[in-house]
């Protein structure tokens, strides 16, 4: 388990010290897929470099399985770092070496015998779907294939944690999906803890179980992905979840219209949309004034703002109907928040 306790990091700047991290505390359980998301400049890359002590924190502590990493002597810190591997946006492959040689490289540095290193590297290339590319140089591979080699190389030292620093940012959407599927498979098959640093909501939604939102070097919000994305509480989370302005944006209102806020907190998706079912079964026509929902797996998260006319009767019936559904919350609101 990785614990960050009151972590801070300050850099010197032209106009005085710059606080990149401010009192960051997180707990990342073993085997989790944990997303750390924020806008540019939020402190994400500084945080990931502090986790494996490539950057020494100014204050606070990084605990790995209860051991304060910043207190370790250099030799023990190097051993700890072998348990925490990294992959990057830029792949960082050795272009003068074949895929097989790239994956063998960390094993050679660790003193593994050449025959054993080659055998292990071939196993890892097969794991990432590139067994047929062992003798190929990186320049002849696509971006997605190069990232697969990077993942195989990162796994060579048998790490317990894999840090992914914007690992899919340079890839197109289809390739990003394939790499995320691979990472999820690695997590499932090998039990490796994944920490994904990203600015892409779609990455967190697709495979992460927990998420922390960084804003100005602080943790603005954290929790299960479904919980945070369905009902964001902080301004930073709302900006990420509702980039188009959110349910409190000005709305055109019909005469006599009243509003119902509906929150989907893991409701199972069905063939017929819920609002259409309500219209068919209850005869309540609702105007969807605002909607921001996402399917994560087979479940729906997010919120809607419904406009209903006709007075107390239709509004009460609509709220009652919606709240009968598992994992759906509904209430009348007088303001759009």
PLY file of the C-alpha trace (Angstrom):
ply
format ascii 1.0
element vertex 337
property float x
property float y
property float z
element edge 336
property int vertex1
property int vertex2
end_header
0.00 0.00 0.00
1.17 3.52 -0.79
0.37 6.34 1.60
1.15 9.99 1.01
0.99 11.95 4.24
0.85 15.75 4.13
3.17 15.84 1.13
4.52 19.20 -0.03
7.01 20.22 -2.69
8.43 23.69 -3.24
10.65 24.79 -6.13
12.70 27.99 -6.35
11.25 30.51 -8.80
12.26 33.84 -10.27
9.76 35.64 -8.05
10.17 33.45 -5.00
9.32 29.87 -3.99
6.69 28.01 -6.04
4.52 25.50 -4.16
3.86 22.63 -6.56
2.28 20.37 -3.91
0.48 21.52 -0.78
-0.42 19.11 2.02
-1.32 16.16 -0.25
-2.58 13.06 1.57
-3.67 9.92 -0.32
-3.98 6.20 0.37
-3.65 3.82 -2.57
-4.52 0.20 -1.69
-2.62 -2.77 -3.09
-4.03 -3.95 -6.41
-6.04 -0.78 -7.02
-6.31 1.21 -10.24
-6.04 4.76 -8.94
-6.42 7.84 -11.13
-4.87 11.23 -10.36
-6.40 13.88 -12.58
-6.17 17.63 -12.90
-5.72 20.46 -15.32
-2.29 21.51 -16.61
-0.18 22.86 -13.74
-2.19 21.11 -11.04
0.89 19.26 -9.75
0.27 15.80 -11.22
3.73 15.14 -12.65
5.45 16.49 -9.54
3.34 14.16 -7.44
4.19 11.06 -9.45
7.91 11.89 -9.28
7.63 12.28 -5.51
6.04 8.84 -5.16
9.24 7.08 -6.22
11.47 9.84 -4.82
12.80 11.04 -8.17
11.80 14.34 -6.59
12.42 14.67 -2.88
9.37 16.16 -1.15
9.94 19.35 0.81
7.71 18.06 3.59
5.56 15.10 4.50
6.15 11.41 3.94
5.85 8.71 1.26
5.12 5.35 2.86
5.37 2.11 0.87
4.01 -0.80 2.88
4.51 1.28 6.00
8.14 2.20 5.22
8.97 5.91 4.95
10.78 5.95 1.60
12.39 9.37 2.10
14.26 8.07 5.17
15.89 5.11 3.42
19.60 5.10 2.64
20.40 5.22 -1.07
21.01 1.50 -1.45
17.65 0.56 0.11
15.92 3.30 -1.87
17.23 1.80 -5.13
15.80 -1.57 -4.09
12.47 0.08 -3.31
12.42 1.82 -6.70
12.70 -1.55 -8.42
9.26 -2.32 -6.96
7.84 0.87 -8.55
8.09 1.04 -12.34
7.10 3.93 -14.62
5.83 4.42 -18.15
5.67 7.80 -19.83
3.96 9.69 -22.62
7.18 9.66 -24.67
7.89 5.88 -24.44
11.66 6.42 -23.72
12.78 3.37 -25.67
16.37 2.76 -26.79
16.07 3.26 -30.55
19.33 1.42 -31.35
18.07 -1.75 -29.68
15.38 -4.18 -30.77
12.17 -4.67 -28.82
13.64 -7.78 -27.21
16.82 -5.93 -26.26
14.80 -3.05 -24.78
12.88 -5.41 -22.51
16.06 -7.30 -21.60
17.89 -4.10 -20.64
16.61 -3.68 -17.04
17.13 -7.40 -16.44
20.74 -7.10 -17.58
21.25 -4.15 -15.24
19.89 -6.30 -12.41
22.48 -9.00 -13.18
20.08 -11.58 -14.62
21.83 -14.16 -16.83
21.38 -13.47 -20.58
19.47 -16.69 -21.33
17.10 -16.14 -18.41
16.65 -12.47 -19.33
15.80 -13.38 -22.93
13.25 -15.97 -21.83
11.56 -13.52 -19.45
11.56 -10.74 -22.08
9.91 -12.99 -24.65
7.21 -13.88 -22.11
6.53 -10.20 -21.50
6.40 -9.36 -25.21
3.84 -12.12 -25.58
1.88 -10.68 -22.63
1.63 -7.28 -24.35
0.78 -8.83 -27.72
4.10 -8.25 -29.48
5.73 -11.66 -29.55
6.22 -11.32 -33.31
8.07 -7.98 -32.93
10.98 -9.21 -30.80
13.60 -8.50 -33.47
12.08 -5.23 -34.69
13.51 -1.80 -33.86
11.18 0.77 -32.20
11.30 3.15 -35.15
9.34 0.61 -37.19
6.54 0.38 -34.65
3.41 2.46 -34.23
2.99 4.64 -31.14
0.70 2.10 -29.53
3.17 -0.71 -30.17
6.02 1.36 -28.72
3.98 1.93 -25.58
3.35 -1.81 -25.34
7.12 -2.38 -25.42
7.49 0.26 -22.68
4.95 -1.61 -20.57
6.77 -4.92 -21.12
10.07 -3.30 -20.14
8.50 -1.78 -17.01
7.20 -5.22 -15.99
10.58 -6.88 -16.46
11.73 -6.15 -12.91
8.52 -7.67 -11.47
7.29 -4.42 -9.88
4.43 -4.17 -7.42
3.38 -0.70 -8.59
3.20 0.78 -12.10
3.13 4.57 -12.40
1.66 5.77 -15.69
2.47 9.45 -16.31
0.17 10.62 -19.13
0.93 7.27 -20.77
-1.86 7.55 -23.38
-1.79 11.30 -24.08
0.17 10.90 -27.32
-2.11 8.19 -28.71
-5.28 8.32 -30.78
-8.57 7.29 -29.10
-8.66 3.75 -30.49
-5.06 3.06 -29.50
-5.65 4.65 -26.10
-8.52 2.22 -25.52
-6.33 -0.75 -26.45
-3.54 0.36 -24.09
-6.01 0.89 -21.24
-7.44 -2.58 -21.85
-3.89 -3.96 -21.65
-3.18 -2.12 -18.39
-6.42 -3.41 -16.92
-5.45 -6.94 -17.97
-2.01 -6.51 -16.35
-3.69 -5.37 -13.14
-6.08 -8.33 -13.18
-3.54 -11.02 -14.08
-0.51 -9.83 -12.12
-2.15 -7.94 -9.26
0.00 -4.88 -9.90
-1.19 -1.58 -8.45
-1.72 0.99 -11.21
-1.46 4.74 -10.60
-2.60 6.71 -13.64
-1.64 10.38 -13.91
-3.80 12.03 -16.55
-5.77 15.08 -17.63
-8.23 12.91 -19.58
-11.55 12.15 -17.93
-12.12 9.28 -20.35
-9.03 7.45 -19.04
-10.22 7.59 -15.43
-13.78 6.63 -16.35
-12.69 3.63 -18.34
-10.53 1.68 -15.89
-9.96 3.48 -12.56
-11.67 2.45 -9.35
-10.64 5.45 -7.29
-9.69 8.99 -8.27
-8.09 12.05 -6.71
-8.57 15.46 -8.30
-5.64 17.85 -7.98
-6.12 21.59 -8.17
-3.35 24.08 -7.53
-1.20 21.45 -5.86
-3.94 20.34 -3.44
-6.30 17.38 -3.39
-9.65 19.00 -4.14
-11.64 15.77 -3.97
-11.09 12.02 -3.83
-13.11 8.83 -3.64
-14.62 6.12 -5.81
-14.86 7.14 -9.44
-18.63 6.68 -9.61
-19.20 8.70 -6.45
-16.99 11.62 -7.47
-18.23 11.79 -11.05
-21.91 11.42 -10.20
-21.95 14.08 -7.50
-18.84 16.29 -7.62
-18.57 18.54 -4.56
-15.51 20.73 -5.28
-15.23 23.46 -7.90
-12.27 21.63 -9.47
-14.26 18.41 -9.81
-17.24 20.25 -11.29
-15.01 21.90 -13.90
-13.73 18.48 -14.99
-17.06 16.65 -14.83
-19.12 19.51 -16.28
-16.80 21.33 -18.71
-19.81 22.76 -20.53
-20.95 24.68 -17.47
-22.87 22.20 -15.32
-26.45 22.06 -14.11
-26.25 25.51 -12.53
-25.79 27.24 -15.90
-28.62 29.62 -16.95
-31.54 27.71 -18.48
-34.51 28.68 -20.61
-37.61 28.04 -18.51
-41.14 27.40 -19.80
-44.04 29.02 -17.98
-45.06 26.97 -14.95
-42.07 24.65 -15.29
-40.51 23.15 -12.16
-37.20 21.34 -11.98
-36.20 17.90 -10.71
-32.56 17.02 -10.19
-31.79 13.36 -10.96
-28.49 11.77 -9.91
-27.40 8.41 -11.36
-25.07 6.76 -8.86
-24.34 3.46 -10.56
-27.79 2.72 -11.97
-27.77 -0.14 -14.44
-28.26 0.91 -18.03
-31.41 -0.45 -19.69
-32.56 -0.79 -23.28
-35.23 1.91 -22.83
-33.98 5.23 -21.36
-35.45 5.99 -17.94
-37.06 9.30 -18.90
-38.73 7.73 -21.93
-40.03 4.90 -19.72
-41.47 7.45 -17.31
-43.30 9.17 -20.16
-44.71 5.85 -21.43
-45.67 4.35 -18.06
-46.70 7.45 -16.10
-47.73 9.86 -18.84
-45.28 12.47 -17.52
-43.52 14.38 -20.27
-40.26 15.81 -18.93
-38.06 18.35 -20.67
-34.37 17.45 -20.28
-33.00 20.88 -19.45
-29.50 19.60 -18.72
-27.75 16.23 -18.78
-24.24 14.98 -18.16
-24.14 11.20 -17.79
-21.48 8.61 -18.41
-21.55 4.85 -18.72
-18.80 3.22 -16.65
-18.97 -0.47 -17.41
-22.67 -1.39 -17.38
-23.60 1.35 -14.94
-24.64 4.95 -15.40
-23.23 7.90 -13.47
-23.95 11.60 -13.67
-26.91 13.91 -13.35
-29.86 15.45 -15.18
-32.10 18.42 -14.64
-35.68 17.75 -15.75
-38.34 20.35 -16.36
-41.90 19.24 -15.54
-45.10 21.26 -15.97
-48.59 20.66 -14.55
-48.16 21.52 -10.89
-47.70 19.40 -7.78
-49.22 16.20 -9.15
-46.85 15.47 -12.04
-43.81 16.68 -10.07
-44.57 14.44 -7.07
-45.32 11.44 -9.29
-42.11 11.96 -11.25
-39.99 12.15 -8.10
-41.68 9.03 -6.68
-41.23 7.09 -9.93
-37.56 8.01 -10.32
-36.60 7.27 -6.72
-38.05 3.77 -6.97
-35.20 2.91 -9.31
-32.08 1.44 -7.65
-29.13 3.85 -7.45
-31.18 6.83 -8.70
-31.77 9.90 -6.54
-34.35 12.54 -7.44
-35.56 15.72 -5.76
-37.28 18.94 -6.75
-34.94 21.91 -6.76
-35.83 25.57 -6.68
-32.37 26.63 -7.85
-30.34 24.82 -10.49
-27.75 23.46 -8.07
0 1
1 2
2 3
3 4
4 5
5 6
6 7
7 8
8 9
9 10
10 11
11 12
12 13
13 14
14 15
15 16
16 17
17 18
18 19
19 20
20 21
21 22
22 23
23 24
24 25
25 26
26 27
27 28
28 29
29 30
30 31
31 32
32 33
33 34
34 35
35 36
36 37
37 38
38 39
39 40
40 41
41 42
42 43
43 44
44 45
45 46
46 47
47 48
48 49
49 50
50 51
51 52
52 53
53 54
54 55
55 56
56 57
57 58
58 59
59 60
60 61
61 62
62 63
63 64
64 65
65 66
66 67
67 68
68 69
69 70
70 71
71 72
72 73
73 74
74 75
75 76
76 77
77 78
78 79
79 80
80 81
81 82
82 83
83 84
84 85
85 86
86 87
87 88
88 89
89 90
90 91
91 92
92 93
93 94
94 95
95 96
96 97
97 98
98 99
99 100
100 101
101 102
102 103
103 104
104 105
105 106
106 107
107 108
108 109
109 110
110 111
111 112
112 113
113 114
114 115
115 116
116 117
117 118
118 119
119 120
120 121
121 122
122 123
123 124
124 125
125 126
126 127
127 128
128 129
129 130
130 131
131 132
132 133
133 134
134 135
135 136
136 137
137 138
138 139
139 140
140 141
141 142
142 143
143 144
144 145
145 146
146 147
147 148
148 149
149 150
150 151
151 152
152 153
153 154
154 155
155 156
156 157
157 158
158 159
159 160
160 161
161 162
162 163
163 164
164 165
165 166
166 167
167 168
168 169
169 170
170 171
171 172
172 173
173 174
174 175
175 176
176 177
177 178
178 179
179 180
180 181
181 182
182 183
183 184
184 185
185 186
186 187
187 188
188 189
189 190
190 191
191 192
192 193
193 194
194 195
195 196
196 197
197 198
198 199
199 200
200 201
201 202
202 203
203 204
204 205
205 206
206 207
207 208
208 209
209 210
210 211
211 212
212 213
213 214
214 215
215 216
216 217
217 218
218 219
219 220
220 221
221 222
222 223
223 224
224 225
225 226
226 227
227 228
228 229
229 230
230 231
231 232
232 233
233 234
234 235
235 236
236 237
237 238
238 239
239 240
240 241
241 242
242 243
243 244
244 245
245 246
246 247
247 248
248 249
249 250
250 251
251 252
252 253
253 254
254 255
255 256
256 257
257 258
258 259
259 260
260 261
261 262
262 263
263 264
264 265
265 266
266 267
267 268
268 269
269 270
270 271
271 272
272 273
273 274
274 275
275 276
276 277
277 278
278 279
279 280
280 281
281 282
282 283
283 284
284 285
285 286
286 287
287 288
288 289
289 290
290 291
291 292
292 293
293 294
294 295
295 296
296 297
297 298
298 299
299 300
300 301
301 302
302 303
303 304
304 305
305 306
306 307
307 308
308 309
309 310
310 311
311 312
312 313
313 314
314 315
315 316
316 317
317 318
318 319
319 320
320 321
321 322
322 323
323 324
324 325
325 326
326 327
327 328
328 329
329 330
330 331
331 332
332 333
333 334
334 335
335 336
